[in-house]
Amino acid sequence: MINSITKRPRRLRSSETMRSLVRETRLTAADLIQPYFVTNGKDKVEPVDSLPGIYRFSVDRLLAAVEKNLSAGVKAVLLFGIPAYKDARGSSAGDPEEAVQKAVAALKERFPELLVITDLCLCEYTDHGHCGVVENGRIDNDKTLELLSKVALSHARAGADIIAPSDMMDGRVAAIRDALDWGGFSDTAILSYAVKYASAFFGPFREAAGSAPSFGCRRSYQMDPANVREAVKEALLDVEEAADMLMVKPALAYLDVIRAVREKVNLPLVCYNVSGEYAMVKAAAEKGWIDEKQVVLEQLLSMKRAGADLVITYHAADAACWLHES
């Protein structure tokens, strides 16, 4: 005979309605941010071989893609630029005639309700592929801050809602905040890539953005994958420097880091489900080894469960449609 006081957690799993009622973590389309690669020219839709389903869009074609995703419930985008020219100082990054600046203006004019986030870094724009000014073979932190501040202002003037510095230079949040405030953009928010690791999962992105470094590596400024206490330190420093939101990147292999940061900060926390994580799922799904829909939704839910409020993911458009269906 079964003891009458036997605990039965299964009672709360008895039906989908019951499971939904007591669900602890919820994933919605409004939690997702879709990254886009934008390039110069017209009528361009260039596939990225290592990221199936992802393209480099010219501004005119970007509008149609964003409109479709907006209707599915994806209300925020993150823009990366493919510049017309590169040089040692990444001069094209702040050019008001470049792809990102034009894309921001066009998106805000067509979709004023859309939240437009711009990635702020120099790696796509420098001829050496590093995220800052190179002098004597090293990245000069403080000279890089000057350039990043100027680029941030160009994004704000174009109409960006949020500037997202991803360079991992020390002090860049404070420098960008000062530049935006003095430039009359005190309402423009900063989403700091507070915790960005020197990760092998970035490989497909570097193909898409043409941003692989031509010498050395980025381990002198991006974080060591072995460290988690350092991640909390980086996050707290950016809180002090007046970041409005924080990011952990990558996401899937760093769920413990998301949790550690979540427990120490009260700001909105974003994670980036990066290109390598996306590409692995796509490759396995193409082989028929996994159920793409179920795996993607489970992975995104795990990121929310770890403590992220929002998820940047190349799966955003598909996931939004799948969530709507369910």
VMD Tcl script that draws the C-alpha trace (Angstrom):
set ca {
  {0.00 0.00 0.00}
  {1.29 3.49 -0.92}
  {1.85 5.81 2.01}
  {-0.75 8.61 1.97}
  {1.91 11.26 2.49}
  {3.98 10.19 -0.54}
  {5.04 13.30 -2.47}
  {3.76 13.27 -6.06}
  {5.39 16.00 -8.19}
  {3.87 14.30 -11.24}
  {0.48 15.76 -10.35}
  {1.70 19.06 -11.75}
  {2.86 17.43 -15.01}
  {-0.39 15.65 -15.79}
  {-1.40 17.69 -18.87}
  {-0.10 20.45 -21.11}
  {-2.55 22.86 -19.50}
  {-1.26 21.96 -16.03}
  {2.38 22.16 -17.12}
  {1.80 25.54 -18.70}
  {0.06 26.82 -15.59}
  {3.00 26.08 -13.28}
  {5.83 26.74 -15.74}
  {8.68 28.64 -14.08}
  {10.40 30.09 -17.17}
  {8.68 31.42 -20.27}
  {10.07 32.19 -23.71}
  {8.26 34.60 -26.04}
  {9.05 36.27 -29.34}
  {9.40 39.56 -27.46}
  {12.45 38.08 -25.67}
  {14.37 37.64 -28.93}
  {16.67 39.97 -30.89}
  {17.56 39.19 -34.52}
  {21.05 40.08 -35.77}
  {21.45 41.34 -39.34}
  {24.45 41.96 -41.55}
  {23.98 45.05 -43.70}
  {26.08 45.99 -46.70}
  {26.36 48.81 -49.22}
  {24.69 48.91 -52.63}
  {21.19 48.00 -53.74}
  {19.15 44.84 -54.24}
  {21.71 42.66 -52.46}
  {20.84 39.44 -50.65}
  {24.09 37.52 -50.20}
  {23.93 34.14 -48.40}
  {26.45 33.38 -45.67}
  {27.64 29.84 -46.41}
  {28.46 28.93 -42.81}
  {25.18 30.35 -41.48}
  {22.33 28.73 -43.45}
  {19.36 31.06 -43.66}
  {21.41 34.17 -42.82}
  {22.23 36.84 -45.42}
  {24.06 40.08 -45.98}
  {21.38 42.59 -47.00}
  {21.60 45.93 -48.70}
  {19.42 48.48 -46.92}
  {16.53 48.24 -49.39}
  {16.32 44.45 -49.01}
  {16.84 44.63 -45.25}
  {13.57 46.51 -44.84}
  {11.53 43.64 -46.28}
  {13.27 41.05 -44.09}
  {12.74 43.09 -40.93}
  {9.09 43.73 -41.77}
  {8.44 39.98 -41.99}
  {10.12 39.30 -38.66}
  {8.42 42.25 -36.98}
  {5.06 40.80 -37.94}
  {6.12 37.53 -36.29}
  {6.80 39.38 -33.03}
  {10.57 40.04 -33.19}
  {10.63 43.68 -32.15}
  {14.37 44.32 -31.88}
  {17.31 44.00 -34.26}
  {21.10 44.16 -33.89}
  {23.00 45.55 -36.88}
  {26.49 44.69 -38.07}
  {28.06 46.53 -41.00}
  {30.01 45.37 -44.03}
  {31.89 48.56 -45.02}
  {32.77 49.91 -48.44}
  {36.38 50.48 -47.38}
  {38.79 49.59 -44.58}
  {41.89 51.22 -43.12}
  {44.12 50.91 -40.05}
  {41.85 53.08 -37.88}
  {38.50 51.77 -39.07}
  {37.52 55.19 -40.40}
  {34.49 53.86 -42.26}
  {32.84 52.85 -38.97}
  {31.82 56.45 -38.28}
  {30.98 57.38 -41.86}
  {27.36 58.62 -42.03}
  {27.13 57.26 -45.59}
  {28.05 53.73 -44.53}
  {25.63 50.80 -44.41}
  {24.84 50.73 -40.69}
  {24.06 54.43 -40.43}
  {21.85 54.30 -43.53}
  {20.14 51.16 -42.28}
  {19.35 52.71 -38.90}
  {17.79 55.77 -40.50}
  {15.75 53.72 -42.96}
  {14.52 51.28 -40.31}
  {13.47 53.99 -37.88}
  {11.65 55.86 -40.64}
  {9.77 52.76 -41.84}
  {9.25 51.07 -38.47}
  {9.35 53.66 -35.67}
  {8.22 51.02 -33.16}
  {11.22 48.79 -33.95}
  {14.06 48.79 -31.42}
  {17.30 49.28 -33.35}
  {20.56 48.24 -31.69}
  {23.91 48.87 -33.35}
  {27.02 46.84 -32.68}
  {29.90 49.20 -31.90}
  {33.30 47.80 -32.75}
  {36.10 48.40 -35.24}
  {36.96 44.83 -36.25}
  {34.78 44.84 -39.39}
  {36.20 48.22 -40.41}
  {39.95 47.87 -39.83}
  {42.26 46.37 -42.43}
  {43.96 44.33 -39.70}
  {40.73 42.95 -38.23}
  {41.39 43.92 -34.62}
  {38.90 45.77 -32.44}
  {41.01 48.86 -31.85}
  {43.98 51.01 -32.78}
  {47.13 48.94 -33.30}
  {50.47 50.45 -32.31}
  {53.69 48.43 -32.16}
  {51.73 45.22 -32.54}
  {49.44 45.92 -29.56}
  {45.94 47.35 -29.17}
  {46.08 50.85 -27.69}
  {43.14 50.90 -25.28}
  {42.72 54.65 -24.75}
  {43.20 55.73 -28.36}
  {40.56 53.17 -29.28}
  {38.12 54.79 -26.84}
  {38.35 58.06 -28.77}
  {37.39 56.35 -32.01}
  {34.59 54.31 -30.45}
  {33.07 57.46 -28.99}
  {32.98 59.11 -32.41}
  {31.38 56.05 -33.99}
  {28.80 55.87 -31.21}
  {27.79 59.45 -31.97}
  {27.36 58.62 -35.66}
  {25.02 55.75 -34.75}
  {23.04 57.94 -32.38}
  {22.70 60.70 -34.98}
  {21.31 58.12 -37.42}
  {18.64 57.24 -34.86}
  {19.87 54.12 -33.03}
  {17.93 53.36 -29.86}
  {20.74 51.37 -28.23}
  {24.51 51.37 -28.80}
  {26.19 48.03 -28.06}
  {30.00 48.26 -27.66}
  {31.57 44.86 -28.25}
  {35.28 45.73 -28.33}
  {36.13 44.83 -24.68}
  {38.36 47.87 -24.17}
  {38.62 48.99 -20.55}
  {36.57 52.09 -19.74}
  {34.66 52.20 -23.00}
  {31.19 52.36 -21.45}
  {32.06 55.50 -19.49}
  {33.73 57.08 -22.53}
  {30.78 56.36 -24.79}
  {28.30 57.54 -22.16}
  {30.15 60.84 -21.84}
  {30.28 61.28 -25.62}
  {26.58 60.57 -26.04}
  {25.57 62.89 -23.21}
  {27.77 65.75 -24.43}
  {26.48 65.17 -27.95}
  {22.87 65.60 -26.89}
  {21.96 61.90 -26.86}
  {21.41 61.29 -23.17}
  {18.36 59.14 -24.01}
  {20.37 56.73 -26.17}
  {20.96 53.56 -24.15}
  {24.10 51.44 -23.90}
  {23.98 47.65 -24.02}
  {27.48 46.64 -23.03}
  {29.07 43.42 -24.20}
  {30.24 43.30 -20.59}
  {31.35 39.67 -20.69}
  {32.73 38.60 -24.06}
  {34.99 35.58 -24.23}
  {37.76 34.79 -26.71}
  {35.63 31.98 -28.09}
  {35.99 29.46 -30.90}
  {32.23 29.74 -31.37}
  {32.64 33.04 -33.25}
  {34.05 31.43 -36.40}
  {31.06 31.71 -38.78}
  {30.48 35.34 -37.76}
  {33.98 36.27 -38.86}
  {33.22 34.89 -42.31}
  {29.93 36.78 -42.46}
  {31.43 40.09 -41.32}
  {34.89 39.70 -42.85}
  {36.40 40.47 -39.46}
  {39.05 37.81 -38.81}
  {42.27 39.37 -37.45}
  {45.16 39.38 -39.92}
  {47.71 38.69 -37.17}
  {47.70 37.44 -33.61}
  {44.48 36.88 -31.70}
  {42.07 38.79 -29.46}
  {42.94 37.12 -26.18}
  {44.61 40.25 -24.79}
  {41.23 41.99 -24.65}
  {38.52 39.31 -24.87}
  {38.07 37.10 -21.80}
  {39.69 33.77 -20.98}
  {37.01 31.02 -21.27}
  {38.32 29.52 -18.01}
  {37.19 32.49 -15.90}
  {33.84 33.20 -14.29}
  {34.73 35.42 -11.30}
  {36.35 37.80 -13.76}
  {33.04 37.93 -15.65}
  {31.28 39.24 -12.56}
  {34.04 41.84 -12.11}
  {33.66 43.01 -15.72}
  {29.89 43.23 -15.35}
  {30.08 45.25 -12.13}
  {32.57 47.67 -13.68}
  {30.15 48.35 -16.53}
  {27.33 48.92 -14.05}
  {29.53 51.57 -12.38}
  {30.21 53.15 -15.78}
  {26.45 53.59 -16.37}
  {25.64 50.79 -18.79}
  {21.88 50.40 -19.15}
  {21.98 46.70 -20.06}
  {24.64 43.99 -19.94}
  {25.47 41.08 -22.22}
  {27.17 37.71 -21.86}
  {28.63 36.25 -25.08}
  {28.59 33.39 -26.07}
  {25.52 31.87 -24.39}
  {25.16 28.12 -24.67}
  {28.59 27.13 -23.36}
  {28.43 29.89 -20.72}
  {25.12 29.32 -18.95}
  {26.96 29.24 -15.62}
  {28.36 32.69 -16.39}
  {24.89 34.04 -17.18}
  {23.70 32.73 -13.82}
  {26.70 34.17 -11.95}
  {26.20 37.62 -13.48}
  {22.44 37.48 -12.95}
  {22.94 36.89 -9.24}
  {25.12 40.00 -8.90}
  {23.42 42.62 -11.07}
  {19.92 44.05 -11.37}
  {20.21 45.51 -14.86}
  {18.50 43.79 -17.81}
  {20.73 40.92 -18.86}
  {21.14 39.82 -22.48}
  {22.96 36.80 -23.84}
  {24.19 36.20 -27.39}
  {23.47 32.80 -28.92}
  {26.38 33.15 -31.31}
  {27.11 32.04 -34.85}
  {28.94 28.80 -34.02}
  {26.13 27.69 -31.73}
  {23.63 28.41 -34.50}
  {25.70 26.69 -37.20}
  {26.06 23.47 -35.19}
  {22.31 23.16 -34.79}
  {21.74 23.86 -38.48}
  {24.32 21.27 -39.53}
  {22.90 18.56 -37.27}
  {19.34 19.34 -38.39}
  {20.35 19.14 -42.03}
  {21.72 15.63 -41.35}
  {18.43 14.67 -39.72}
  {20.16 13.98 -36.41}
  {18.03 16.36 -34.34}
  {14.60 18.00 -34.36}
  {15.65 21.58 -35.11}
  {12.53 23.24 -33.72}
  {12.59 21.39 -30.42}
  {16.34 21.76 -29.93}
  {16.32 25.49 -30.68}
  {13.42 26.24 -28.37}
  {14.98 24.14 -25.60}
  {18.31 25.93 -25.96}
  {16.73 29.38 -25.92}
  {14.64 28.43 -22.90}
  {17.80 27.27 -21.11}
  {19.32 30.71 -21.62}
  {16.26 32.36 -20.11}
  {16.29 29.84 -17.26}
  {19.95 30.63 -16.55}
  {18.96 34.25 -15.96}
  {18.97 36.09 -19.29}
  {16.09 38.49 -19.87}
  {16.69 38.70 -23.61}
  {18.45 36.53 -26.17}
  {20.22 37.67 -29.33}
  {19.98 34.76 -31.73}
  {20.11 33.99 -35.44}
  {17.20 31.65 -34.73}
  {14.95 34.57 -33.69}
  {12.75 34.69 -36.79}
  {12.18 30.92 -36.87}
  {11.71 30.70 -33.12}
  {9.11 33.47 -33.15}
  {7.08 31.58 -35.73}
  {7.38 28.31 -33.80}
  {6.29 30.01 -30.57}
  {3.30 31.52 -32.36}
  {2.30 28.08 -33.64}
  {2.38 26.60 -30.16}
}
mol new
graphics top color blue
foreach p $ca { graphics top sphere $p radius 0.5 }
foreach p [lrange $ca 0 end-1] q [lrange $ca 1 end] { graphics top cylinder $p $q radius 0.2 }
display resetview
